[in-house]
Amino acid sequence: MIFINPHGAPELACDHCGCRWVDRLKGKAYCYECGEEVSDEAIAEFQAAAVEYAAKHSPPAAS
């Protein structure tokens, strides 16, 4: 699940409970609230949303 924060940036959220606290230190991503694994597909979706957000909000390159 992708949650959009008040500034418009994407945040990864648990598909099971909606929690936005994810433990990524053990090689896999797990929700702190319910303990469910965050799928690779959800992580890829979040990464794509983050790249899109960064592209839209990056300052213009200096020439």
Backbone torsions as a table, in degrees:
resi	resn	phi	psi	omega
1	MET	NA	138.1	175.8
2	ILE	-107.9	125.8	176.2
3	PHE	-104.8	136.3	177.0
4	ILE	-100.9	118.6	-177.8
5	ASN	-75.7	172.1	-176.3
6	PRO	-59.5	-20.4	177.7
7	HIS	-90.5	-0.6	177.4
8	GLY	91.5	1.9	-179.6
9	ALA	-85.9	145.0	178.8
10	PRO	-75.8	148.4	173.9
11	GLU	-135.6	139.8	178.0
12	LEU	-75.2	133.4	178.2
13	ALA	-131.1	152.5	-179.9
14	CYS	-65.9	133.0	177.8
15	ASP	-69.8	-20.3	-175.3
16	HIS	-89.3	-42.2	-175.2
17	CYS	-126.3	-9.3	178.2
18	GLY	87.2	-1.4	179.7
19	CYS	-62.6	143.1	179.3
20	ARG	-103.6	11.5	178.3
21	TRP	-100.4	110.7	-175.1
22	VAL	-121.7	130.8	176.5
23	ASP	-91.8	116.6	-179.2
24	ARG	-116.1	18.6	-172.9
25	LEU	-88.5	-11.1	-174.6
26	LYS	-104.6	19.1	-179.3
27	GLY	89.9	-20.3	174.6
28	LYS	-131.0	159.8	-179.8
29	ALA	-98.8	129.5	178.9
30	TYR	-128.6	145.5	176.7
31	CYS	-74.7	131.8	175.9
32	TYR	-66.8	-33.2	-174.1
33	GLU	-75.4	-52.8	-174.4
34	CYS	-110.5	-11.6	177.0
35	GLY	83.9	-0.5	179.8
36	GLU	-71.6	148.2	177.3
37	GLU	-73.7	138.4	174.6
38	VAL	-87.9	125.3	-172.7
39	SER	-68.3	155.2	175.6
40	ASP	-61.2	-33.8	179.0
41	GLU	-64.9	-41.4	179.1
42	ALA	-65.5	-38.9	178.7
43	ILE	-66.0	-43.3	178.3
44	ALA	-62.7	-40.2	177.9
45	GLU	-62.3	-43.3	177.7
46	PHE	-63.1	-45.4	-179.7
47	GLN	-61.0	-40.4	177.4
48	ALA	-64.7	-41.3	178.4
49	ALA	-65.3	-37.5	179.1
50	ALA	-67.1	-40.8	177.7
51	VAL	-63.8	-43.0	178.9
52	GLU	-62.9	-44.1	178.7
53	TYR	-61.8	-45.1	-179.2
54	ALA	-62.2	-39.8	179.4
55	ALA	-64.4	-37.0	-178.7
56	LYS	-77.7	-23.8	-172.9
57	HIS	-115.4	10.3	178.3
58	SER	-81.2	142.7	176.0
59	PRO	-67.6	153.8	179.2
60	PRO	-62.4	146.7	179.1
61	ALA	-70.2	139.1	177.7
62	ALA	-75.3	143.2	179.0
63	SER	-116.1	NA	NA
